[in-house]
Structure formats: structure tokens, C-alpha cells
């Protein structure tokens, strides 16, 4: 799946309510969060703009190009951040025809400065749009390839695709799987930090959020060890490492008697600094 992130230049144009970029600092901050998300190692996609952006008037008599290099009203810090995004190609001039013609393998996300029709302007909206695209993917191989870019606070076990290939009626269950992975990605680490001595409460909250059962499986702990890869800095060099982690509890998807499950562990300080939920298996129970 290829995603084109299209920056809509008209959203930069000044209005009676938004007369200059000084009053749009929060919106600029929101745009910077989307840019940062797109530059995460799991995504690495630019946000593309058209040449017309440079001549868009961001306040009366001041174009975006004028503003960027010091004219008009606005924060020098905002100018610096925008220039940095441009210099690092996080914001990149498009060489494509607009509007983007979408196909089953090519999708477009319109990104804007502030609220605008048929677009996203916050990182939360942006992530939800990516996850909608993920839910629409029918082939399990394509789903797994795009999955990490939709859940950047998650770490997936080595070889997780091998079990996903056995999910019955996969294309009918992508919305369910995506919703569950989204809740784990967005809540699991914080719940662990808050309830590390009372994990039953963390599981209860996940159950409420997903409206699905979340439960441990202590009788089969030996079958729930999954391998994760990560890197460790040793004397200034990044060294590849692997670690087996018991991934329990699990979420039962669809209904309480379902054999479609997600086995996970809250986090591990050696893997990604303990900042990501570890997803060991998506599919059948492993015993």
C-alpha cells in the first residue's frame, strides 16, 4: 500500500478569522505533529505540496514564501520548524498530478493547516485515516506490510505474518483486528505504567474499551513465548538483538468463544526502551 500525503495549500490562506499565522500557532503545532508522525521510522513518508503553496497569501500582502523568510507576523520558532521540515524533505514539492487518482494500492490523505473540508489537521485524525486504509486491505500480506505504519507505539514479533496467514475469512475481520490493535497501541503502555501492580484492572479497562474479553493464560505460558528483534547501543554501535517474551494476556476478538486472538505483553524495558506494547501473535491460540 502506498500513501500520498497531500498538503492542501488553500488551508494556509488568511481569512477574517485567521488573519495571520501568528494566531495559528496551535494549528502549526498540529501540522508539525503530523509531519513528525510521517517521519517516524515505521512510516518515513513525506508530506507533498504543490508549488502554489509559495504564493499563497498567509496574511494581507504577505505570501507563504515571504513569511517563511521573515516578513509578516508570526513566530520565529514556527518559521524555523517549517524551514527544517522543508530542508529535510519532510515537506517535499510534489511531482505528481493532482488530485491523486486512488487505486486499491494507492491512497491519498489530504493534510491541512487547521480544519478544512475532506482533510485531516491533527495527528489523531491522521492516524485514524491511516487505520481506515488499513481496515480496507483485503490481502493478509499487504495488511501486515502496512500495519506497522498505523501503530507506531507497537512492536510486532518476528514472523508474525506466518500465523496471520491462517486467519479464516481474513478480509471480513480486518476492521475488528485494526480496532483491537489501535486500542493496544494507544492505551497499553500507559495502563501498565498506571496499574503495574494491579494488572487485572488494566485488563478490565482494555475489555471495556474494546468490548471484548481480555484475559491471562497462565496454564500455557511456555507456548506464549514470542521472539522480538531490537537494537542496542554498545560502545557507540547499534547491535541487533533478539529476546523471547511471554505474551500474555490476550484479547479475544469477535466474541468470547472466538479462536481469533491477539496475544500481547504490555512493554519490556529492553525493547524500544519500554515505550511500545509487544504484540506476539495475531490469530489462533498457539497450543
Helices and strands as residue ranges (DSSP letters): E 2-7, G 9-12, G 21-24, H 25-38, E 47-49, G 51-55, E 57-59, E 62-63, H 64-68, H 76-87, E 91-93, E 106-111, H 123-136, H 140-147, G 148-150, E 154-156, H 160-164, G 170-172, H 174-195, H 199-210, E 214-215, G 218-224, E 225-234, E 237-246, E 250-252, E 261-265, G 272-274, E 277-283
